[in-house]
Amino acid sequence: MWQIWMLFDPRRAMIGLAVFLFTLAIVIHFILLSTDRFNWLDGPRAGSAATAQMSPLPSSVNAKLGS
């Protein structure tokens, strides 16, 4: 194992690894923020499938309900 570190400078390798992992984490978080299900900042978007399933009641039902 020590022979590998003779090929690479340990400080540069650790800094490169940390930068790569930080960049990967940021990319994963931005991908999750772009979805409806995993957006923890804004929540689901207003035009989602839940509002598409809602429809107004027919006028005969409204008359019976007193509206």
C-alpha positions as a printed Julia matrix, in Angstrom:
67×3 Matrix{Float64}:
   0.0    0.0     0.0
   2.83   2.4     0.8
   4.13   2.02   -2.76
   0.94   3.62   -4.11
   1.62   6.71   -2.02
   5.11   6.86   -3.48
   3.48   7.47   -6.9
   1.04  10.16   -5.73
   1.42  13.12   -3.42
  -0.91  12.28   -0.47
  -2.01  15.9     0.09
  -3.0   16.4    -3.54
  -4.76  13.02   -3.66
  -6.79  13.74   -0.51
  -7.73  17.24   -1.69
  -8.74  15.86   -5.09
 -10.84  13.17   -3.45
 -12.54  15.7    -1.15
 -13.31  18.04   -4.06
 -14.72  15.16   -6.12
 -16.92  13.9    -3.28
 -18.2   17.41   -2.48
 -19.05  17.99   -6.15
 -20.82  14.64   -6.34
 -22.86  15.45   -3.22
 -23.9   18.85   -4.62
 -24.96  17.29   -7.94
 -27.03  14.61   -6.17
 -28.75  17.22   -3.99
 -29.61  19.41   -6.97
 -31.03  16.4    -8.81
 -33.22  15.6    -5.81
 -34.34  19.22   -5.52
 -35.52  19.14   -9.13
 -38.05  16.36   -8.4
 -41.53  16.78   -6.92
 -41.2   13.99   -4.4
 -37.85  14.91   -2.83
 -37.94  18.74   -2.98
 -37.67  19.57    0.73
 -37.48  23.34    0.18
 -40.58  24.14   -1.91
 -42.6   20.95   -1.62
 -44.59  19.58   -4.55
 -45.32  21.93   -7.44
 -48.83  23.43   -7.69
 -49.71  21.78  -11.02
 -49.18  18.21   -9.91
 -51.39  15.18  -10.54
 -53.4   15.72   -7.35
 -55.05  18.87   -8.71
 -55.66  17.24  -12.09
 -57.86  14.59  -10.46
 -60.16  17.14   -8.85
 -63.19  18.16  -10.91
 -66.16  20.4   -10.11
 -69.41  18.81   -9.0
 -72.29  18.66  -11.48
 -74.94  21.36  -11.06
 -77.55  18.83   -9.87
 -75.32  17.84   -6.93
 -74.68  21.5    -6.09
 -78.46  22.16   -5.99
 -79.02  19.27   -3.58
 -76.24  20.43   -1.3
 -77.68  23.94   -1.11
 -74.85  25.73   -2.85
